[in-house]
Amino acid sequence: MDKHPVIIVGSGPAGVGVAALLSQCAIPAVILERGRIGESFYRWPKETRFISPSFTGNFFGAVDLNAITPKSSPAFGLQREHPSGRQFTQYLRDVVNFHALEIKENVDVKDFRVTDDGSIALITSKGRFFCRALIWAGGEAQYPKKIPHTVRVGSTYKTFPEGHHVIIGGAESGMEAAYNLIRNGSTVSVIDPSAPWEKWYSDSSYGLSPYTFARVRFMEKSGKVEFIPECAEDISENTVRTESNFIQLQYPAIDSTGFDTKQSLAGKLFHFVDGHAELTEHDESTKHRNVYLVGPTVQHDKAIFCFIYKYRQRFAVVVDNILNRWGEYSPVIAEYADQGFLLDDLSCCDGECAC
């Protein structure tokens, strides 16, 4: 019987980051990963880069935005400001090795059971694993929404032939697709009723990042992009129809409408409200005790934790709750708080920049 105090599912930045904190708090944990460490980042298109910049300001009170521990920095380890997905996996491996984290790769978690004694049993491709606490860090990138008659971007934008392409969705992934297709010689129509290309927000979780707005300006100057602030009312193999446009497709429309984590085991582990997991103030499931969520799908009312610099501040919230429940204590939690890695007062998330 394979028993562990804590099991983490997923070895992306959320899974590795919370595992590193558990290790520092002397809580044994194992990460189960159905692919390789940072698998989703291997699947990024070759051209994709982090939109949040990395810069090593850790020891002046400004930890690298893409760091998952207070004393590490992708900018330092990779010497990159906007790393690619594959480059970022090297940073994840560096953190794994530094903290000697236990990871079992190629283990696909298929289902779970709550046993009579209250422990959690995970049914996997490599047998059963048991734990007292389960942390779901499965992310969202491997669970895309699916629109009939559309395609998703694969390993590179170069697989799309030159011509005119229609993109459904104008958020970060849609804008990146448009930018790369234009650079490769195509013209593009981007359809999104929320028109994110027109709006600025202090919190980039609600709109486009500055990095992406620079690309929007490039596309507008190129004359090769058409922004349509309407809903795609009908999509077929050959046409896309909006309220005031009827577009004859040269190639299948590209789906950039985001993800649906309910497709994963998270759909059983958590109640979902308005598309996101319902959580306690400690990021624990309201459906199953001792089941926690970390990563980009954490949301509390208007506070959306979709960037690393945001959701890393919830690792200590989860671990502190586990420690308290087990009657244990670690000074590392206070150290994380001192370094800006613990956010439990969400009232500060409602502000707007003055200029």
C-alpha positions as CSV (number, residue, x, y, z in Angstrom):
1,M,0.0,0.0,0.0
2,D,1.5,3.3,-1.2
3,K,0.6,5.8,1.6
4,H,1.7,9.4,2.0
5,P,0.8,12.3,4.3
6,V,0.2,14.6,1.2
7,I,-0.2,13.8,-2.4
8,I,0.0,16.6,-5.1
9,V,-1.4,15.9,-8.5
10,G,0.5,17.9,-11.2
11,S,4.1,19.0,-11.5
12,G,3.7,22.5,-13.0
13,P,4.7,25.6,-11.1
14,A,1.7,25.2,-8.7
15,G,2.5,21.6,-7.9
16,V,6.2,22.0,-7.6
17,G,5.8,25.3,-5.7
18,V,3.5,23.9,-3.0
19,A,5.7,20.8,-2.7
20,A,8.7,22.9,-2.1
21,L,6.9,24.7,0.8
22,L,5.8,21.4,2.2
23,S,9.3,20.1,2.1
24,Q,10.6,23.2,4.0
25,C,7.9,22.6,6.6
26,A,9.1,19.0,7.0
27,I,5.8,17.5,5.7
28,P,6.5,14.5,3.4
29,A,4.7,14.7,0.1
30,V,4.8,13.1,-3.3
31,I,3.9,14.6,-6.7
32,L,2.0,12.4,-9.2
33,E,2.5,13.6,-12.8
34,R,0.9,11.9,-15.7
35,G,3.6,13.1,-18.1
36,R,6.9,14.8,-17.5
37,I,7.8,17.6,-15.0
38,G,6.0,20.6,-16.3
39,E,4.3,18.6,-19.0
40,S,1.9,21.4,-20.1
41,F,4.9,23.7,-20.8
42,Y,6.3,21.1,-23.2
43,R,3.1,21.4,-25.1
44,W,3.2,25.2,-25.5
45,P,3.7,26.3,-29.1
46,K,7.4,26.8,-29.9
47,E,6.9,30.5,-30.3
48,T,5.0,31.1,-27.0
49,R,6.7,33.1,-24.3
50,F,5.8,34.1,-20.8
51,I,3.8,37.4,-20.8
52,S,4.9,38.2,-17.3
53,P,8.5,39.3,-17.3
54,S,11.2,37.7,-15.1
55,F,13.8,39.9,-13.3
56,T,15.8,39.0,-10.2
57,G,14.8,41.4,-7.6
58,N,14.4,38.8,-4.8
59,F,16.8,40.3,-2.3
60,F,15.5,43.8,-2.6
61,G,11.9,42.9,-1.6
62,A,10.7,42.2,-5.2
63,V,10.7,38.5,-5.9
64,D,10.8,37.5,-9.6
65,L,7.2,37.5,-10.8
66,N,7.6,34.0,-12.2
67,A,9.3,32.4,-9.2
68,I,7.6,29.7,-7.3
69,T,9.8,30.0,-4.2
70,P,11.1,33.2,-2.5
71,K,14.7,32.3,-3.0
72,S,14.6,31.3,-6.7
73,S,14.4,33.2,-10.0
74,P,13.8,32.0,-13.5
75,A,15.5,35.1,-14.7
76,F,18.7,34.1,-12.9
77,G,18.6,30.4,-13.6
78,L,17.6,30.7,-17.3
79,Q,19.0,34.2,-18.1
80,R,15.7,34.9,-19.8
81,E,13.2,37.7,-19.3
82,H,10.3,36.0,-21.2
83,P,11.2,32.3,-21.2
84,S,9.6,29.7,-23.5
85,G,7.7,26.8,-22.1
86,R,10.5,24.3,-22.5
87,Q,13.0,26.8,-20.9
88,F,10.7,27.1,-17.9
89,T,10.6,23.4,-17.4
90,Q,14.3,23.6,-16.7
91,Y,13.6,26.1,-13.9
92,L,11.0,23.7,-12.5
93,R,13.5,20.8,-12.5
94,D,16.0,23.1,-10.8
95,V,13.5,23.7,-7.9
96,V,12.7,20.0,-7.8
97,N,16.4,19.0,-7.5
98,F,17.2,21.8,-5.0
99,H,14.5,20.7,-2.6
100,A,14.9,17.0,-3.4
101,L,11.2,16.7,-4.1
102,E,9.7,13.2,-4.7
103,I,8.0,13.0,-8.1
104,K,6.5,10.0,-9.8
105,E,6.2,10.7,-13.5
106,N,3.9,8.9,-16.0
107,V,1.3,8.3,-13.4
108,D,-2.2,9.1,-14.6
109,V,-4.6,9.8,-11.8
110,K,-8.0,8.5,-13.0
111,D,-10.3,8.6,-10.0
112,F,-10.5,8.8,-6.2
113,R,-12.3,7.4,-3.2
114,V,-12.7,8.6,0.3
115,T,-12.0,5.6,2.6
116,D,-13.7,4.6,5.8
117,D,-10.9,6.1,7.9
118,G,-11.2,9.4,6.1
119,S,-8.1,9.1,4.0
120,I,-8.1,9.6,0.2
121,A,-7.4,6.8,-2.2
122,L,-6.3,7.7,-5.7
123,I,-6.8,5.2,-8.5
124,T,-4.0,5.6,-11.0
125,S,-2.4,4.0,-14.0
126,K,0.2,2.6,-11.6
127,G,-2.0,1.3,-8.8
128,R,-3.6,3.0,-5.8
129,F,-2.0,5.7,-3.7
130,F,-3.4,6.8,-0.3
131,C,-3.0,10.2,1.5
132,R,-4.3,12.3,4.4
133,A,-4.5,15.4,2.3
134,L,-4.8,15.8,-1.5
135,I,-3.6,19.0,-3.3
136,W,-4.9,19.3,-6.9
137,A,-2.4,21.2,-9.1
138,G,-3.6,19.8,-12.4
139,G,-3.9,23.3,-14.0
140,E,-6.0,24.0,-17.0
141,A,-4.0,24.0,-20.2
142,Q,-4.6,20.3,-20.9
143,Y,-8.4,20.7,-20.7
144,P,-9.4,23.1,-23.5
145,K,-13.0,24.1,-24.3
146,K,-14.2,22.4,-27.5
147,I,-16.1,24.2,-30.2
148,P,-17.3,22.1,-33.2
149,H,-15.6,22.7,-36.5
150,T,-12.7,24.6,-35.0
151,V,-9.0,23.7,-34.4
152,R,-6.6,24.4,-31.6
153,V,-3.0,25.6,-31.9
154,G,-0.5,22.8,-31.7
155,S,3.3,22.7,-31.3
156,T,4.0,25.6,-33.6
157,Y,2.2,28.3,-35.6
158,K,4.2,27.4,-38.7
159,T,1.8,24.5,-39.3
160,F,-0.9,27.0,-40.3
161,P,-0.7,27.8,-44.0
162,E,-0.4,31.4,-45.2
163,G,-3.7,33.0,-45.9
164,H,-6.7,34.4,-43.9
165,H,-7.5,32.9,-40.5
166,V,-10.4,33.5,-38.2
167,I,-9.7,33.3,-34.4
168,I,-12.6,32.8,-31.9
169,G,-11.5,34.5,-28.7
170,G,-9.5,37.7,-28.2
171,A,-7.8,37.1,-24.9
172,E,-4.2,36.3,-24.4
173,S,-4.1,33.0,-26.5
174,G,-6.2,34.5,-29.3
175,M,-3.9,37.6,-29.5
176,E,-0.8,35.5,-29.5
177,A,-2.2,33.3,-32.3
178,A,-3.1,36.5,-34.3
179,Y,0.4,38.0,-33.8
180,N,2.3,34.9,-34.8
181,L,0.1,34.2,-37.9
182,I,0.5,37.8,-39.0
183,R,4.3,37.5,-38.6
184,N,4.2,34.4,-40.8
185,G,2.5,36.3,-43.6
186,S,-1.2,35.7,-42.9
187,T,-4.1,38.1,-42.3
188,V,-6.4,37.6,-39.4
189,S,-9.9,38.3,-38.1
190,V,-10.3,38.1,-34.3
191,I,-13.9,37.7,-32.9
192,D,-14.7,38.4,-29.3
193,P,-17.8,40.2,-28.0
194,S,-15.9,41.5,-24.9
195,A,-13.4,43.4,-27.2
196,P,-10.4,43.0,-24.8
197,W,-8.2,44.9,-27.3
198,E,-10.1,48.1,-26.4
199,K,-9.8,47.9,-22.6
200,W,-7.1,48.5,-20.0
201,Y,-7.2,47.1,-16.5
202,S,-4.9,47.4,-13.5
203,D,-5.3,43.7,-13.0
204,S,-4.3,41.9,-16.2
205,S,-6.4,38.9,-15.1
206,Y,-9.4,40.9,-16.5
207,G,-7.8,41.9,-19.7
208,L,-4.7,41.9,-21.8
209,S,-1.2,42.3,-20.4
210,P,1.1,45.2,-21.4
211,Y,3.3,42.6,-23.3
212,T,0.3,41.7,-25.4
213,F,-0.9,45.2,-25.9
214,A,2.5,45.9,-27.6
215,R,1.6,43.1,-30.0
216,V,-1.9,44.6,-30.6
217,R,-0.2,47.9,-31.6
218,F,2.1,46.0,-34.0
219,M,-0.9,44.1,-35.5
220,E,-2.9,47.3,-36.0
221,K,0.0,49.0,-37.7
222,S,0.5,46.0,-40.0
223,G,-3.0,46.5,-41.4
224,K,-3.4,42.7,-41.4
225,V,-5.8,42.3,-38.5
226,E,-9.6,42.8,-38.2
227,F,-11.1,43.0,-34.7
228,I,-14.8,42.1,-34.6
229,P,-16.4,42.9,-31.2
230,E,-19.3,40.5,-31.7
231,C,-20.3,37.0,-30.7
232,A,-19.7,34.2,-33.2
233,E,-23.3,33.1,-33.5
234,D,-22.7,30.3,-35.9
235,I,-19.5,28.4,-36.8
236,S,-19.4,25.7,-39.5
237,E,-16.7,24.0,-41.5
238,N,-16.8,26.8,-44.1
239,T,-18.3,29.9,-42.6
240,V,-18.4,32.0,-39.4
241,R,-21.4,34.3,-38.8
242,T,-21.6,37.2,-36.3
243,E,-24.3,39.8,-35.9
244,S,-23.0,41.9,-38.8
245,N,-20.4,39.7,-40.5
246,F,-20.5,36.6,-42.6
247,I,-17.0,35.2,-43.2
248,Q,-16.2,32.6,-45.8
249,L,-13.5,30.5,-44.2
250,Q,-10.3,29.7,-46.1
251,Y,-9.2,27.4,-43.3
252,P,-11.0,26.1,-40.1
253,A,-11.6,28.7,-37.4
254,I,-9.1,28.7,-34.6
255,D,-10.5,28.2,-31.1
256,S,-8.9,30.4,-28.5
257,T,-11.8,30.5,-25.9
258,G,-9.9,29.1,-22.9
259,F,-10.3,26.0,-20.8
260,D,-12.7,23.9,-18.8
261,T,-11.1,22.2,-15.8
262,K,-14.4,20.4,-15.0
263,Q,-13.3,17.9,-17.7
264,S,-10.5,16.7,-15.4
265,L,-10.8,14.9,-12.0
266,A,-11.3,18.4,-10.5
267,G,-14.9,18.1,-11.8
268,K,-15.4,15.4,-9.1
269,L,-13.2,16.9,-6.4
270,F,-14.9,20.4,-6.3
271,H,-18.3,22.0,-6.6
272,F,-18.2,24.4,-9.6
273,V,-20.0,27.8,-9.5
274,D,-20.0,30.0,-12.6
275,G,-17.2,27.9,-14.1
276,H,-14.7,28.0,-11.2
277,A,-14.2,25.7,-8.2
278,E,-16.0,26.7,-5.0
279,L,-13.4,27.0,-2.2
280,T,-13.2,27.8,1.5
281,E,-11.0,30.7,2.6
282,H,-8.2,28.1,2.8
283,D,-8.6,26.9,-0.8
284,E,-10.1,23.7,0.4
285,S,-12.9,22.0,-1.5
286,T,-16.4,22.6,-0.2
287,K,-17.3,19.1,-1.5
288,H,-14.6,16.9,0.1
289,R,-12.6,17.6,3.3
290,N,-8.8,17.6,3.0
291,V,-8.9,18.3,-0.7
292,Y,-7.2,21.5,-1.8
293,L,-6.7,23.5,-5.0
294,V,-3.6,25.4,-6.0
295,G,-2.7,27.1,-9.3
296,P,-4.2,29.3,-11.9
297,T,-7.8,28.2,-11.4
298,V,-8.1,29.5,-7.9
299,Q,-10.6,32.3,-7.6
300,H,-12.4,34.1,-4.7
301,D,-15.1,36.4,-5.9
302,K,-13.3,39.0,-8.0
303,A,-9.8,37.9,-7.1
304,I,-8.5,35.7,-9.9
305,F,-5.2,34.0,-9.2
306,C,-4.3,33.1,-12.8
307,F,-0.7,34.3,-12.8
308,I,2.2,32.7,-10.9
309,Y,2.9,35.9,-8.9
310,K,-0.7,35.6,-7.7
311,Y,-1.3,32.0,-7.0
312,R,2.1,31.4,-5.3
313,Q,0.8,33.6,-2.5
314,R,-1.8,30.9,-1.7
315,F,0.6,28.0,-1.2
316,A,1.2,29.1,2.4
317,V,-2.5,29.4,3.0
318,V,-3.0,25.8,2.1
319,V,0.0,24.4,3.9
320,D,-0.8,26.5,7.0
321,N,-4.3,25.0,7.1
322,I,-2.9,21.5,6.8
323,L,-0.4,22.2,9.6
324,N,-3.0,23.6,11.9
325,R,-5.4,20.7,11.3
326,W,-2.6,18.2,12.1
327,G,-1.6,20.2,15.2
328,E,1.8,21.2,13.8
329,Y,3.7,24.4,13.3
330,S,6.4,25.7,11.0
331,P,8.3,29.1,11.1
332,V,8.6,28.8,7.3
333,I,5.0,30.1,7.0
334,A,5.9,33.4,8.6
335,E,9.0,33.6,6.5
336,Y,6.9,33.2,3.3
337,A,4.6,35.9,4.6
338,D,7.5,38.3,5.2
339,Q,8.6,37.7,1.6
340,G,5.2,38.4,0.0
341,F,4.3,34.8,-0.4
342,L,1.2,34.7,1.7
343,L,-2.0,36.6,0.8
344,D,-5.0,35.9,3.0
345,D,-6.6,39.3,3.1
346,L,-8.2,39.6,-0.3
347,S,-9.6,43.0,0.3
348,C,-6.4,44.5,-1.1
349,C,-7.1,42.9,-4.5
350,D,-9.8,45.5,-5.5
351,G,-7.5,48.5,-6.1
352,E,-6.8,50.4,-9.2
353,C,-3.6,52.2,-10.3
354,A,-3.7,56.0,-10.1
355,C,-1.7,56.4,-13.3
